[in-house]
Amino acid sequence: MSLYDDAVLVLKSYEDQTDLRQAYLDHLAAHPDGMWKSCHAGHVTASGLVIDPEHGRVLLTLHKKLRMWLQMGGHCEPEDTSLEAAALREATEESGITGLTLLPGGPVRLDRHPIPPPCHCHYDVQYAVLAPPGAVQEISDESLDLRWFAYDEVTTVADQSVARLLEATRARL
């Protein structure tokens, strides 16, 4: 199964945010290349909020280009076999943590947001990723900083999209 086909199946089975979900599906139907960064009309991305429920905290990255505290995530790559695999790869690469696992149940949220040109939009499919006990992060080249934040600190450092992702993740836990 192609990554495109996987994305369509994942989105069709996602039961929340029905209008936004349909916008994702419409975008993919209109853009067969909509999984790739080269699609300047917008493309699907995969992200993962790294969470440590035992200690009530999440790991955020200070994005190098955007200079914002965000969850791990980014563009799908040709070697990604699924959106889940893309989200887990991105979370592992950007956090430096081995042994991450996805929170079962598929995506936690969808978040469509504008990005700087040449592209116009990211259609982000957001997952929750569980950190193993004793996880130690290691900053990547894509980050200015990498830091654990207590749940109640997230709204003071990150935007509402991250806060909504945390809220949805905690509800699923």
C-alpha angles and dihedrals in degrees: 000000000000124000088246091055091047091052092051091050093046092050094046090054095045105103103192132074091027098183093048092044089054090050089056091049092046090050092052092046090053094042117043086184091052093117094065135078089234090070099095093187086070137288142218116259131184126220138176131206105218106219135184104197093179090064098029096240144117132211115234131184125220097228112231097219101032097036090217132123106250143159117265115273151102149144125001116245130212091250093057110107096191142003088257090054091049093050092047092047092050093047092049095046095047098041099039088221119137121207098039115158132195120248103246121249104063126259118004096203146348121231124184113192138165119253134193118278146304085050121043108204147017117214095202120197105200126208134178117238123199119222116221119241112283093016114178118199126216121199118241132211089260094064138069090199141354121207144164115238128192112243092253092052095058096083090054095055108025136052126258094268090064091043091052091048091052091048092051091045093051090048089055093048 
